[in-house]
Amino acid sequence: MKKKLNLGKKPPLSAIALFAAYALFVALVPRFFSGGYIIMVINLALIYSIVAYGISIMLGMGGHLLFSGIAFMGGGAFFIANLCSKRFDINMPTWAALLLLIPVFAVIAFILGLVLLKLSGTYFTFSTIALVQVCFTIYNNYKPLFGGPDGIAGVPTLKLFGYSFSSYTAWFYFLAALVLAVALLVERLRRTQLGRSLASVRDNETAAKTLGVNVYMTKVIAFTIAGVLAALAGGLYCLHSKYVSADMFTYNNATQYIIMAMLGGVNSSAGIFVGSLLVAVLPEILRSFERYFQLFWGVSIVLLMVFMPTGLAGLFQRLTRRLTHRFAGKKERGGKAA
Amino acid sequence: MNPILRLDGICKNFGGVVAAKDITFSVYPGRVHGLIGPNGAGKSTLMNIISGIYTPDKGQIYFDEKEITKVPDYKRARMGIGRTFQTPRFLQRSNIRDNLLLGADLGNQIGYLEGYFGKKSANFDGDLAELMEIAHFSFDWEDDISALPFGQRKLLEIVRSLLAKPRVMLVDEPAAGLNSKEIEYAMDLLNMAAEKRGIGIILIEHSMDMIMDICKEIVVINFGCVIANGTPEEIASDELVIEAYLGRQEDD
């Protein structure tokens, strides 16, 4: 009864270690890979991780598996491509288009969420697959807006406060800062009401309702946030690659993002980052095995869900816990009866 | 004194089974109302109707003189109808802090945006310390909820419900599975809730000692009907109640 009743914050030591590791990552990557192909791959990994963070909100906190991230990503990418590449005599500044993307896709995702989340559990998951297929078909066939199979080329790079991101290294710094911001926002979400409400939706809907949680709306809000993050990532992808085409947004590619979110640990912001990096960089190193990747991703999803639902972060946590137990003796509990 | 919760002619059938038939009674602030009856009498169904999980086929529910028969479950919780379950319902994959904060979130009555950007989120207002003193145990914040033994989890569910600052609490078999010390603490919690905070409590319980001890009023139901309603003394000597519990004596 003595100590533990103030709102104990987590020991900040691990947070400091994480920030230090991230700073080291940001400092070292350009030093070793500057100007090369690898830094472009790492940039893409950073962009993809934004989608993975969105997925983690629905999957990790809310317990709803969804594939629709890639459909929103495509939407965001084509949105930017149409607004910034002078296709319709529109030549919006890239930063303005990115800012406009957020409210536009918030509305789209919200409306879609209202519809899709009438379904729950597996049925919801299937409906998101359908959404991916429908969107891909539209992206691939409606030439006026999406360029058809040829895609849209000639997209300018991002220009911010007069600075044009012409090198991959410049992009790297920008994306590293942005991903950090997204990770912090998601982490904050986990620790406030919305995160807790989502956890209650995931673990016990009846309890959630009796605790005043509007289950349906909470899910729709989470779906909206996930959609906006994915669309933003799509927009960034388009500006970074200066090109976009539909074949990027297939269902086959969608599974990759689920792995990104799950491999590192779907409820760990650091884990999602590591997972995204691994999933994006690994295929580049193992180019010669490319044809087996679908098989590999499929098997890994199953294995992850069954044996490692908390991902690498959970594994790490269990290991450190076991080690501290061994070396420091059993951790003292708050005491039984007073 | 006006009742805080009033049921008026509540009926509910599941197929051919009558779960509630013309149930009428009132709950007053600061009073513990016992709800007893044999297994399958319809007690839990009634709880579910009050908290909004089931909608009644007929009849009205009034909360603080406002009709809430059509109000959805989560809004009833926000209005101040708290609830605990026979087997405690927690978030198995969250730690104890998050589980309790869910209760406090409801008590604080702030929206998601306000909670996200404001500072008031994650605040127990010293309430928790007081409640845990009555519950007589403590815990490590970061532990999973499953680290607690069953009895403590049940006590903690009452604590969580109280953190939400309810005006009516539905408490489903708090004593089941608890040892005698824990039963005592559960009763202390409920007594404190009623006397100090003026919460109207509906208590389902099979332990007659507990019911007789803390209830000011007892409602007995059987086969979905109210068969008696009165003080513990009246109930203990009521013919129909004795019959329902002990069976009718055949005499010719």
Interface residues (C-beta under 8 A of the other chain):
Chain A: M1 K2 K4 L5 L7 G8 K10 R188 L189 R191 T192 Q193 L194 R196 S197 A199 S200 R202 D203 N204 T206 A207 A208 K209 T210 L211 G212 V213 N214 V215 I221 R333 G334 G335 K336 A337 A338
Chain B: S51 G52 I53 D73 Y74 K75 A77 R78 G82 R83 F85 R89 F90 L91 Q92 R93 S94 R97 D98 L101 L102 G103 D105 L106 I110 G111 Y112 G115 Y116 S121 A122 N123 F124 L128 A129 M132 E133 H136 F137 S138 F139 D140 W141 E142 D143 R160 A164 K181
